[in-house]
Amino acid sequence: MEEKKSKTIGGKIKVWRKKKNLTQDALAKTANIPYTTIAKIESDVIQNPSLQTITKIADGLGITIDDLIKN
């Protein structure tokens, strides 16, 4: 089964979050950022999150920033 390729950072975060079986709330807690930030990024309300936020999300997912932004 081929994975859907997402073009937005929010879409990529969502794909990784589902792959890791995390809820938005669980990811927010492990990434130490507000739940609303995750929700807004995934729904593309926030389209250019800061590098600091991306780093925290990647850490929360247990992946590298490279893993998160490639594809």
BELJOUR-V745981 format. One record per backbone hydrogen bond with DSSP energy under -0.5 kcal/mol. NH is the residue of the N-H (numbers start at 1). CO is the residue of the C=O. E is the energy in kcal/mol with one decimal. If there is no record, write none. Layout:
# BELJOUR-V745981
((NH,CO,E) (NH,CO,E))
This chain:
# BELJOUR-V745981
((6,4,-0.5) (12,8,-2.0) (13,9,-2.5) (14,10,-2.3) (15,11,-2.3) (16,12,-2.4) (17,13,-2.9) (18,14,-2.5) (19,15,-2.2) (20,16,-1.9) (21,18,-1.4) (22,17,-2.5) (27,23,-2.4) (28,24,-2.5) (29,25,-2.1) (30,26,-2.4) (31,27,-2.8) (32,28,-0.8) (33,28,-2.2) (37,34,-0.8) (38,34,-1.4) (39,35,-2.5) (40,36,-2.5) (41,37,-2.5) (42,38,-2.8) (43,39,-1.7) (44,41,-1.5) (45,40,-2.3) (46,40,-1.6) (47,45,-0.7) (54,50,-2.5) (55,51,-2.7) (56,52,-2.2) (57,53,-2.5) (58,54,-2.8) (59,55,-2.6) (60,56,-2.7) (61,57,-2.0) (62,58,-0.9) (62,59,-0.7) (63,58,-2.7) (68,64,-1.8) (69,65,-2.5) (70,66,-2.1))
